[in-house]
Amino acid sequence: MSGTLAALAAVDAAWLDGLGPDGDIVLATRARLARNLAGFPFPHRAGPEALATISVDLGRRLRRLPEFVDGFSVDLAACEPRSRQLLREKMLAGDDLLAVPEHRVLVAGPDLSYVALLNGEDHLRLCAWQSGFAPDTALAAALRLDDQLAGAYEPAFSQEQGFLTASPGNVGTGLRLSAVLHLPGLVMADEIDKVLNALRQLEFGVRGLAGEGRTVRGALFRIGNLTTLGRDEAEIAGDFAAHVGKVIVHERAARELLLGRDRRALEDLAWRGRAALANARLLTTHETWDCLSHARLGGGLGLVPAPDWGVFNRLLVRHQGAHLELAAGLRLDGRERSAARADLLREYFAVP
């Protein structure tokens, strides 16, 4: 790793600052491009020599780009489980890291706004993150990275199909846009299933940031496009902006509806969430997701005093297990993590 694990753990991603468009509802937007090298088998069929060539040569080119200078380079195969968990908590890598083959490398910029994965499902995945709801800006940043690498390799490309990828769902532009949204109004108004089912019918993928289905914690959802073939990048971004934009509108309407229907109940929920964050001595992960959600909702509606959105966003990452253990400098059992989590949250929510 270029830079230590502790240094990476201490970095708060710039896109968690809460300053982007619709930052009260949308934590961040990501644009991801899938690319493969012509003349090489896809990673799941490539041998060690081919994978090593890609990770070394393309990794060197990546680390020379301005966006990655002074950043981090992580050999995932050499990472212990806690290190991989750290990357998942930071939303830099997915949940498929339990068994990592050799020569899989993650490269990240110093403020974590740019991330590249080598030898994952595809030879190269380029990611650009932006604060708030900003699909056009995120896409432009990802395409700029792609353009800078244009001379570094010949992409696997078909005139009929576009960019060729290991998964048929990514063939075409190779573009996946996603956004992380806080949707407590839709959840509490019992409208969430209707909205999410409508998105799925429009070929958007939806999953909880923490948990799935009825067990989603904190009313946090990641929404992303599933179709990349047959449309160019601008069309995909426009479609994404329109449909996810409607979800934001529905969420605002649901919040106002709930406020008008029973303001006292919302005040109680928000104050209880804030009180737990300000006073508890033991907090589980599940409790924290939900308390942060309730306090954030109350803050957005002006029902309780609350820190800025950036504080909420950063705490959603920092309260998780790997971050707590690295901050403490030692392994923590369940009760010790609950205590460390409560201590962390009181620093931000306790009344002076």
Buried (B, 14 or more C-beta within 10 A) or exposed (E): BBBEBEEBBEBBBBBBBBEBBBBBBBBBBBBBBBBBBEEBBBBEEBEEEBBBBBBEBBBEBBBEBEBBEEBBBBBBBEBEEBBBBBBBBBBBBEEEBEEBBBBBBBBBBBBBBBBBBBBBBBBBBBBBBBBBBBBBBBBBBBBBBBEBBEEBBEBBEEEEEBBBBBEEBBBBBBBBBBBBBBBBBBBBBEBBEEBBEBBEEEEBBBBBBBBEEEEBBBBBBBBBBBBBBEBEBEEBBBBBBEBBBEBBEBBBBBBEEBBEEEEEEBBBBBBBBBBBBBEBEBBBBEBBBBBBBBBBBBBBBEBBEBBEBBBBBBBBBBBBBBBBBBBEEEEBEEEBBBBBBBBBBBEBBEEE
